[in-house]
């Protein structure tokens, strides 16, 4: 049975370009799966097909949009003003960061009575706040690197506890934006100053050298573990979105026992943070075989080359099938009835 689906994308966060790329590819995949789809930029409204095609072909820019460019966007309440949204069966969220991932958009959709994919406001808030996520992980017994929250502590205090090098990142950032690995006191001071300009909270995190692993969750199941091998010392924005800057291996070369452990931690994290439908959980596996959970993503990237779709492909699930499955999972859960079967 074909569904009427609005793919929500864009927004005004600094992850806007990533979201537009995800949304354009999700819209195309859902059409391949047989659905009736409109693409909606939450700052501009329904996009013409020519604009969708341009976004589909352009990919993600080497640098995120500037604050000045984001300030020029006129934010309109598309969710209440666009007539096209009144007749849809489902909103497929391809938003990243900001209001699209912190529970704000989800709350508006709840009020409007529009079913949507992904986690509800509670899950979004828990996953978006890295300090809160790490506190819950620690209390649940899921290993996570030691950390200190700022602003507040001095560079001397941070280094005395966490050592060097160490990770500095915004508490509520995504897409590896403003993620810095500080090797020295001057680098740490610069990273602190940069992070504090963009967020009320800064996370100083102990750097654990090892293999970067990721696990996608769809429904109640964990997809094959993937390994990320970046050309830089860490998996930063450039490595994440520019061709040739990282090797992504699915499935990761792990023993069955090791892979099962990472998948178990991913499922526990997904449930602990009250996430729904799909997510992606990221880890470091240290040289001694210890597994450390870094964070969970309630709305992971959804281009065909993103990590979650690559994991699905390793499990024999095509990108259109993955998008279709997520849409039907959302309807099953939100409408409280058996999922609509594909025709």
WOZI-V990998 format. One record per run of one state. SS is the DSSP state (~ for helix, > for strand, _ for the rest). FROM is the first residue (numbers start at 1). LEN is the number of residues. If there is no record, write none. Layout:
# WOZI-V990998
ss = <SS	SS>
from = <FROM	FROM>
len = <LEN	LEN>
This chain:
# WOZI-V990998
ss = <_	>	_	~	_	>	_	>	_	~	_	~	_	~	_	~	_	>	_	~	_	~	_	>	_	~	_	~	_	>	_	~	_	>	_	>	_	~	_	>	_	>	_	>	_	>	_	~	_	>	_	~	_	>	_	>	_	~	_	~	_>
from = <1	4	10	16	33	36	42	45	47	49	59	67	72	78	82	83	88	90	94	98	102	104	113	116	117	121	129	130	141	147	151	155	163	166	171	180	183	185	199	202	207	210	219	221	223	226	231	237	242	246	251	256	273	278	287	291	298	307	315	319	336>
len = <3	6	6	17	3	6	3	2	2	10	8	5	6	4	1	5	2	4	4	4	2	9	3	1	4	8	1	11	6	4	4	8	3	5	9	3	2	14	3	5	3	9	2	2	3	5	6	5	4	5	5	17	5	9	4	7	9	8	4	17	8>
